[in-house]
Amino acid sequence: MTAKAPVIAFVIPCYNEQAGIQHTLTYLLADIAKLEKSKIISPKSYVVLVDDGSTDQTWRLIERITQARPKRVRALKLSRNVGHQNALLAGLLSQIGKADATISLDADLQDDMSVAAKMVEHFNDGAEIVFAVRRNRPSDTWFKRSSADFFYRLINWLGAEVIPHHADFRLMSDRALRALARYGEAHVFLRGLAVQLGFKTATVTYDRLPRLHGETKYTLAKMVALSINGITSLSVRPIRLIALMGIMLFVVFTGMSMWVFGTWLAGHTVQGWTSVMLLFLFIASFQTFAIAVIGEYVGKIYFETKSRPRYIVDHEIDANLDSGSSRDRGDAAQLSKGYSRTPP
């Protein structure tokens, strides 16, 4: 139980958000002020903006925002674009020891902040992780809703435990973040790792809000890549299914071989060239697919053995640090396979 209103860090990854970052902060800070007025969160709560190697003016705008609100807004600048999951991870782990809990959300304001009070309530009741689950997605296209539903069904069927229709809108306690920092894989799938931590969890539901500005950064190709990363990061069942399919094909091969041999002994001409060719093409396609799946796992092993940092923090803006500039965060950075450097 938390005796007093907890300090909450709201972590937002940003990539090329110059068109809407100020608008996002205006609405978010207003919501935070309401939570403080209701004494749900501490007045020391703040926002952390993580610039994921943006190529537009996002970082300059973030610098201006932090200068205008140094006590309320903090920022991280990554040295290059490392993807949404790693950028979010950098923001989360950078807050270890600074806040009682973090709430991660997207910069597009589609995550409904009205459920933040319930998330904090569950945290006060002892939950280390609170998942926000989408109840309705009216702003998404039929294809996106259908493909998302298929993905969650598929990934759970393959043995990877995730919360259906939960993205990255969640609350994590400081204790949960310290446990998360011990997971050192290069390919991060946070919505799966958060479940694997094993702490007490809770769930809140919300309706996905319409996008107020900009366009989604998750193209179809990126969603497919995220899905493949999630499946291969959390489960080896695809390889086992390949082995099972190989056994089934061997049984078919044995049966057909016996049929062909029996037909030859009976003195009949063996027919069925078309069916044989179709079977051959099917087996060839399956072998190519199997090699691709196995190659995906081998590729992950290749990158894991290199032990490269998942991200490099180029600059940190925090009013609580000396001179408000970067510092070497050896504790969280080393645990998370990240790296921080002091700018020249």
PyMOL commands that set and color helices and strands:
alter all, ss='L'
color gray80, all
select helices_A, chain A and resi 21-37+58-68+84-93+113-124+142-157+174-180+190-196+220-234+237-265+273-306+322-324+330-335
alter helices_A, ss='H'
color red, helices_A
select strands_A, chain A and resi 8-14+46-51+73-78+101-104+129-136+170-173+201-207+311-317+338-340
alter strands_A, ss='S'
color yellow, strands_A
deselect
rebuild
show_as cartoon
